Amino acid sequence: MKYPAKSLRRFAPTTAVAALASATALGAILYAGTGVTAIPESADAQIVRPANGFADLVEAVRPAVVNISTRTIQPASLSHGYNNRDSSDPQYGRKHFDFDGPPEMRRFMERFFGEAYPQMPRGPMDSRSLGSGFIVDEGGLVVTNHHVIKGADEIEVILDNGETLPAVVRGVDRRTDLALLEVETDASLPFVRFGDSDHARVGDWVIAIGNPFGLGGTTTSGIVSARGRDINNGPYVDYIQIDASINRGNSGGPLFNDVGEVIGVNTAIFSPNGGSVGIGFAIPASVAKNVIHQLREDGKVARAWLGVEIQPVTPEIAQSLSMNDATGALVSRITPDSPAASSQLETGDVIIGFNNRPVENTRDLPRMVAKAPVGESATVKVLRDGKELTIDAVLASIPETGQTKKMTTPAPTKDRLGLRLAPLDEKMRTALGHQGEGVLVEEVLPSSPAARKGLKAGDIILKVGSATVNSPEDLIEEVKKVKSKKKPVLLLVQRKDNQRYVALKTG
């Protein structure tokens, strides 16, 4: 069953009310026909509840569940004194005047500027949000949702004991909405392990722990309601549906089975009213384990890519192709310069198998391909002109969206600072809205000093100490000078319209 995208709520930011969509028609349908049917006393199946509840389990795993607090700095801007409303409104000037200063100044502005009231400077504004996460390594690795920390300038992890630790992003995977954070601590932290979500059955008990509405440390229980749900959030995840109560702020929190293993990462809810109605969705541990492992090792996720566009095989299409069943995935386009283009695959082929596994529909193929090893040959079984063919294709790594060629100068200091740099040409200056001097940060290596200090790709380094830098070579030379003095490297960093100094230790 597919749920309409606009009825699904990601519920991480407790302050981002706009993330909640309005009620949909399907929401009303869910209330229809809610009559209760009695279960015969003679039924063989019995509901077995834990004799003493889940108190012991929760007590054991809760110390590894954390709250995620993020801070996003909105740059200073100019804003009009009037909203962009219909000026034909006779009350336009007074009704929609946005100036919030003293009444005397307000009257002055209205009298002398009227509707031509000039743009007024608005200083930087902070946006804060809360979500959930869980520790998976005693050294301080924390799993959460990507949308919990997306765009954040500062991230803090709040432990169960109330201690707050700054965190840096170890890596993110936008395609599955997962992120791996790292905190700096000398202590050994409590952690939990992933379990086997593939063997979770509909009806199994589950426990969710998280930070709904910023309340922190909240535990709810329920059952697995369904498996393999498609919530229109990309092709790589079949979600676990649960009825445990989860709300905004639960995003990124763990879903435990009845032995304390993490079998899912709570990510979204279906809700016609913004609150929990008993339909929540979690990323299965079978997906999360592989993603987190790659983020831990490489800071990114490599997925195999075949390079075909596919569509469902409808009964009409099946009939036109003389197929007995409407199954498989119809190739509607082959991407140029892709593995498929280098193979014998053709437009119009119906893919019915991949690496000796049947492809039942268009949802199956992307997940199968993504799990296959990059650089290795895969066997693709197709139907063509009523005949079955087996075709070999060497899979490549999936290209990033909007991927462009970059002129990169690797900095010899990357092992020390963890930066990969590029010059600022005119095209890049225009794209970034920066016309001054500086060097572009193309990449920040995971777990590096730069990463721990919060530097990000897209930052512009203006100075090293008091020296202005105009190229990666300039920066490298200035860093060498500082290193010879055995001092931290002081960088003046610009992000959007904000500037700050960052001191990085080189050894």
Secondary structure, DSSP 8 states (H G I E B T S, - for coil): -B--GGGEEE---TT-GGGS----HHHHHTTTT-------TT-S------TTTTHHHHHHHGGGEEEEEEEEEE--EEE-SB-S--TTSTTHHHHTB---S-HHHHHHHHHHTGGG---EEE--EEEEEEEEEEEEETTTEEEEEHHHHTT-SEEEEE-TTS-EEEEEEEEEETTTTEEEEEE--SS------B--GGG--TT-EEEEEE-GGG--SEEEEEEEEEEEEB-SS-SS--EEEE-S---TT-TT-EEE-TTS-EEEEEEEEE-SSSS--S-EEEEEHHHHHHHHHHHHHHSS---EE--EEEEE--HHHHHHTT-SSS-SEEEEEE-TTSTTTTTT--TT-EEEEETTEE--STTHHHHHHHHS-TTSEEEEEEEETTEEEEEEEE-EE---TT------EE-GGGGTT-EEEEE--HHHHHHHT--S--EEEEEE-TTSHHHHTT--TT-EEEEETTEE--SHHHHHHHHHHHHHTT--EEEEEEETTEEEEEEE---
